[in-house]
Amino acid sequence: MLVEILISVSLVISGIFGLVGSFGMIKLPDPMMRLHAPTKATTLGVGGALIASMLYFYFVVGQLSFHELMITLFLFLTAPITGHFIAKTHLHLNHKPSDLPPTGTERPWASYESDAERQRIEAAAEAGDTPR
Amino acid sequence: MIGYALFFAFSCFGLALLMNIYRIVQSPGPGDRILALDTMVVNAIALLALFGILKGTTIYFEVSMIIAMTGFISTVSYTRFLLRGDIIE
């Protein structure tokens, strides 16, 4: 009975979080804000569904399965990478480097620095001429 | 009680998929479209996990693992293509 309540609660929580994540994606006004909802809320939603499935197969069916943990680990590893890439794409497509706040150093933001410029600065730093 | 919670979660993730399709069709830019496709993959994984609970088999976990990998690779290659104009340099 307690296990049933636990499984049902995690299923309901996962459904609500999945819905909130996708609703935030169509509701929020700014592209960078829209990045927040799916990368956090939907990941939590799918985690809840996988926890419910793990509890169900252990307590009701009677077999322990680790596949859910593998899927959860994979999603938690890949969600930040995809979020980072989507934010970078948005930044490069819609913003100029002059729109961004100053970095406080001589170098520009790392995403906008050209390869030749980076190699030149790093070679100079290795030679010990200039501080980074 | 698990049955009712299961169908609640099914309807929530189904609605979420519909919202993702709306965002793919009615998108202000390519970044949002990639984000909607990525969210769609995650919602599909959740639906597959719920379907596994409904049917009582663990066969769907391999399917969701493969979908997770394919979704990650496709998101990364789409963003790489937009950023660099090339996927494998």
Interface residues (C-beta under 8 A of the other chain):
Chain A: E4 I5 I7 S8 V9 L11 V12 S14 G15 I16 G18 L19 G21 S22 F23 M25 I26 P31 R34 L35 P38 T42 T43 G45 V46 A49 L50 A52 S53 Y56 F57 V60 V61 Q63 S65 H67 E68 M70 I71 F74 L75 T78 A79 I81 T82 F85 I86 K88 T89 H90 H92 L93 N94
Chain B: M1 I2 Y4 A5 L6 F8 A9 F10 S11 C12 F13 L15 A16 L17 M19 N20 Y22 R23 P28 G29 P30 G31 D32 I34 L35 A36 D38 T39 V42 N43 I45 A46 A49 L50 G52 I53 G56 T58 F61 E62 S64 M65 A68 M69 F72 T75 V76 T79 R80 L82 L83
